[in-house]
């Protein structure tokens, strides 16, 4: 069996309260790339209707952004913003200025695997422009500002976005991936933990975050499911990928759940008022 993290009941920092115990737990499966194109949207919607996916993260200024927003409103799909700083905007409504700024941020963020950890003051205006344009577009399409934000290629965690405080305070923000001791280098884990602590000062987050793949061994997925009995766990999935789609809609995922329910919608529990600090 792959041991990922301790199953001990988690605690969370709250301003002025120290560490507080979590009062509920849950398993949230979130489909990324909602609205990127027809296939991404349709596969995710099917999985949501089958109740094997909880929610979706929506891309704006993309091929299927308008239709997918209408579908979300029609079917009650819980959508957050999937912030894009690396992939060209393909919708006809996308202004040339958007892709000009995107070329600058994408060129930098894709230049090196550690680029996202570096702050670029000369790109601050481009990052600010792109984030605000996507926040505004989401509100136009969905009728309200996003209450939850994550990032395409996880670039919502890049240094410019975090240091410039571009994500609205109090929104739910996706944390870094959760890893077991020894799974990544000590420096890597230290950096991710430090970044999550910084995020927690302005935003709400789940206790743990994983990608659905790798799907083997099944004990890995089973462990994540069990972890959600005592903690809030988000699992990222891309049902547009055939292997993930078959897994989610087949018998293996049902066996891994062992009767446990996937959350309907993306919900974070309130923390207990009882301080453990």
VMD Tcl script that draws the C-alpha trace (Angstrom):
set ca {
  {0.00 0.00 0.00}
  {1.20 3.52 -0.81}
  {1.23 5.60 2.37}
  {0.53 9.21 1.43}
  {-0.10 11.18 4.60}
  {-1.19 10.62 8.16}
  {-4.89 9.99 8.68}
  {-4.90 12.05 11.87}
  {-7.64 14.66 12.11}
  {-6.20 17.88 10.66}
  {-6.05 21.33 12.16}
  {-6.07 24.65 10.36}
  {-4.78 28.10 11.24}
  {-7.38 30.88 11.58}
  {-6.45 34.52 12.21}
  {-6.72 35.31 15.90}
  {-7.75 31.75 16.82}
  {-4.60 29.70 16.41}
  {-5.14 26.12 15.27}
  {-8.73 24.93 15.06}
  {-10.07 21.44 14.46}
  {-11.98 20.62 11.30}
  {-15.64 19.92 12.01}
  {-16.46 17.95 8.84}
  {-14.71 16.11 6.05}
  {-15.38 15.35 2.41}
  {-14.12 14.08 -0.92}
  {-14.30 16.61 -3.76}
  {-13.47 15.57 -7.31}
  {-13.01 18.60 -9.53}
  {-12.86 18.55 -13.34}
  {-10.39 21.05 -14.75}
  {-10.61 22.74 -18.18}
  {-14.41 23.19 -18.25}
  {-15.12 25.30 -21.33}
  {-11.76 24.76 -22.98}
  {-13.46 22.87 -25.83}
  {-16.54 20.75 -26.49}
  {-15.00 17.45 -25.43}
  {-13.69 18.75 -22.11}
  {-17.07 20.21 -21.20}
  {-19.17 17.28 -22.37}
  {-17.06 14.64 -20.60}
  {-17.06 16.63 -17.35}
  {-20.81 17.24 -17.51}
  {-21.49 13.54 -18.01}
  {-19.36 12.66 -14.97}
  {-21.06 15.34 -12.86}
  {-24.47 13.98 -13.83}
  {-23.29 10.48 -12.87}
  {-22.26 11.99 -9.50}
  {-18.66 10.83 -9.73}
  {-17.40 14.44 -10.03}
  {-18.34 17.24 -7.66}
  {-17.51 20.43 -9.52}
  {-15.57 22.02 -12.36}
  {-13.03 24.77 -12.97}
  {-14.01 26.98 -15.89}
  {-11.74 28.57 -18.48}
  {-12.83 31.86 -20.03}
  {-12.03 33.29 -23.48}
  {-11.81 29.73 -24.80}
  {-13.55 27.77 -27.55}
  {-16.47 26.50 -25.44}
  {-16.54 29.11 -22.64}
  {-19.94 30.63 -23.51}
  {-21.78 27.35 -24.08}
  {-20.25 25.73 -21.01}
  {-21.33 28.66 -18.82}
  {-24.90 28.30 -20.08}
  {-24.77 24.56 -19.35}
  {-23.43 25.20 -15.85}
  {-26.28 27.58 -15.08}
  {-28.85 25.21 -16.60}
  {-27.65 22.10 -14.76}
  {-26.46 23.71 -11.52}
  {-22.78 22.85 -12.01}
  {-20.58 24.32 -9.30}
  {-17.86 26.19 -11.22}
  {-14.80 28.11 -10.12}
  {-12.30 29.99 -12.28}
  {-9.49 28.03 -13.95}
  {-6.99 30.86 -14.31}
  {-5.00 30.70 -17.54}
  {-1.56 32.29 -17.88}
  {0.04 29.86 -20.35}
  {-2.38 28.77 -23.12}
  {-3.64 30.99 -26.00}
  {-7.17 32.33 -25.72}
  {-9.18 30.91 -28.63}
  {-12.61 32.56 -28.29}
  {-13.55 35.13 -30.96}
  {-14.34 37.59 -28.15}
  {-10.75 37.55 -26.89}
  {-9.19 40.94 -27.51}
  {-5.71 41.07 -29.10}
  {-4.37 42.70 -25.93}
  {-5.19 39.53 -23.99}
  {-2.97 37.33 -26.10}
  {-0.22 39.96 -26.22}
  {-0.03 39.92 -22.42}
  {-0.39 36.14 -22.44}
  {2.57 35.74 -24.78}
  {4.70 37.59 -22.23}
  {3.60 35.56 -19.20}
  {3.58 32.23 -21.03}
  {6.99 32.85 -22.56}
  {8.41 33.37 -19.09}
  {6.49 30.65 -17.21}
  {7.34 28.03 -19.81}
  {10.99 29.01 -20.10}
  {12.15 26.86 -17.17}
  {10.54 24.40 -14.78}
  {11.39 26.71 -11.85}
  {10.27 29.92 -13.56}
  {6.97 30.07 -11.65}
  {8.93 30.45 -8.39}
  {10.62 33.64 -9.61}
  {9.05 37.09 -9.31}
  {9.29 39.26 -12.42}
  {8.53 42.95 -11.68}
  {8.72 43.79 -15.40}
  {5.78 41.42 -16.01}
  {3.65 42.65 -13.11}
  {1.33 44.68 -15.36}
  {0.74 41.71 -17.67}
  {-0.08 39.36 -14.80}
  {-2.46 41.92 -13.28}
  {-4.17 42.54 -16.63}
  {-4.71 38.83 -17.34}
  {-6.04 37.98 -13.88}
  {-8.48 40.88 -13.78}
  {-9.71 40.26 -17.33}
  {-10.49 36.64 -16.46}
  {-12.20 37.56 -13.19}
  {-14.39 40.03 -15.08}
  {-15.16 37.53 -17.87}
  {-16.17 34.85 -15.36}
  {-18.57 37.27 -13.68}
  {-20.12 38.19 -17.03}
  {-20.61 34.56 -18.00}
  {-21.73 33.13 -14.65}
  {-23.50 36.15 -13.16}
  {-21.31 36.35 -10.06}
  {-17.61 36.60 -9.17}
  {-15.80 33.27 -8.74}
  {-15.82 31.98 -5.19}
  {-13.08 29.48 -6.01}
  {-9.90 29.83 -8.10}
  {-7.28 27.39 -9.33}
  {-4.87 27.55 -12.24}
  {-4.21 25.99 -15.61}
  {-0.88 24.19 -15.14}
  {-1.21 25.36 -11.50}
  {0.13 28.79 -12.41}
  {-2.23 30.52 -9.97}
  {0.59 29.67 -7.54}
  {3.31 31.47 -9.48}
  {5.31 34.11 -7.63}
  {3.82 37.09 -9.45}
  {0.22 36.12 -8.73}
  {0.91 35.44 -5.05}
  {3.21 38.40 -4.32}
  {0.97 40.84 -6.20}
  {-2.06 39.50 -4.28}
  {-4.04 39.25 -7.50}
  {-6.54 36.66 -6.26}
  {-9.44 38.20 -4.31}
  {-9.15 37.72 -0.57}
  {-11.36 35.09 1.09}
  {-11.83 33.09 -2.11}
  {-11.17 29.36 -2.00}
  {-7.81 28.73 -3.66}
  {-6.29 25.39 -4.64}
  {-3.27 24.52 -2.53}
  {-0.11 22.74 -3.64}
  {-0.11 19.00 -4.22}
  {0.18 16.91 -1.05}
  {3.19 14.62 -0.84}
  {4.47 12.07 1.62}
  {7.84 12.60 3.34}
  {10.53 11.37 0.97}
  {8.30 11.61 -2.12}
  {9.84 14.98 -3.03}
  {13.02 16.68 -1.90}
  {13.06 18.42 1.47}
  {13.54 21.79 -0.24}
  {10.57 21.14 -2.54}
  {8.30 20.20 0.37}
  {9.53 23.17 2.42}
  {8.79 25.60 -0.44}
  {5.30 24.18 -1.02}
  {4.46 24.24 2.69}
  {5.70 27.82 3.01}
  {3.62 28.87 0.01}
  {0.51 27.17 1.41}
  {0.95 28.95 4.75}
  {1.15 32.24 2.89}
  {-1.99 31.41 0.90}
  {-3.86 30.51 4.08}
  {-3.51 34.07 5.38}
  {-5.81 35.38 2.61}
  {-7.69 32.35 1.32}
  {-9.52 29.18 2.27}
  {-8.14 25.80 1.18}
  {-8.76 22.11 1.52}
  {-6.56 20.08 3.85}
  {-5.08 17.97 1.05}
  {-4.91 18.07 -2.74}
  {-4.10 15.25 -5.17}
  {-4.28 14.44 -8.85}
  {-6.45 11.45 -9.74}
  {-3.65 9.79 -11.77}
  {-1.70 7.64 -11.32}
  {-4.57 5.18 -11.20}
  {-2.33 2.27 -10.25}
  {-1.94 0.85 -7.74}
  {-5.60 1.10 -6.71}
  {-4.44 1.27 -3.10}
  {-3.33 4.86 -3.79}
  {-6.85 5.97 -4.74}
  {-8.34 3.93 -1.89}
  {-6.06 5.69 0.58}
  {-7.12 9.13 -0.69}
  {-10.77 8.12 -0.32}
  {-10.20 6.98 3.26}
  {-8.31 10.17 4.04}
  {-11.47 12.12 3.12}
  {-13.28 10.48 6.05}
  {-11.37 12.75 8.43}
  {-10.22 15.66 6.25}
  {-11.26 17.85 3.34}
  {-9.65 16.42 0.23}
  {-9.71 17.77 -3.32}
  {-8.82 15.50 -6.23}
  {-8.10 17.05 -9.62}
  {-9.24 15.14 -12.69}
  {-9.37 15.60 -16.46}
  {-12.14 13.31 -17.73}
  {-11.25 14.35 -21.28}
  {-8.42 11.81 -20.87}
  {-9.80 8.41 -21.80}
  {-8.11 6.51 -18.95}
  {-9.53 8.86 -16.30}
  {-12.97 8.86 -17.94}
  {-13.11 5.05 -18.04}
  {-11.93 4.83 -14.42}
  {-14.49 7.34 -13.13}
  {-17.42 5.82 -14.99}
  {-16.44 2.17 -14.45}
  {-16.57 -0.27 -11.58}
  {-13.07 0.34 -10.21}
  {-13.81 3.82 -8.88}
  {-17.03 2.58 -7.30}
  {-15.01 -0.14 -5.59}
  {-12.49 2.41 -4.33}
  {-15.29 4.54 -2.86}
  {-16.57 1.52 -0.90}
  {-19.89 3.24 -0.28}
  {-18.44 6.69 0.42}
  {-20.09 9.54 -1.46}
  {-18.36 12.11 -3.65}
  {-19.37 15.62 -2.57}
  {-22.08 17.29 -4.59}
  {-20.54 20.66 -5.34}
  {-17.34 22.10 -3.91}
  {-17.83 22.77 -0.21}
  {-15.44 23.54 2.62}
  {-16.47 22.86 6.18}
  {-16.51 25.54 8.81}
  {-13.77 25.17 11.39}
  {-14.66 24.38 14.97}
  {-14.58 27.32 17.37}
  {-12.62 25.17 19.81}
  {-8.98 26.25 19.66}
  {-6.25 23.67 20.02}
  {-3.41 26.16 20.10}
}
mol new
graphics top color blue
foreach p $ca { graphics top sphere $p radius 0.5 }
foreach p [lrange $ca 0 end-1] q [lrange $ca 1 end] { graphics top cylinder $p $q radius 0.2 }
display resetview
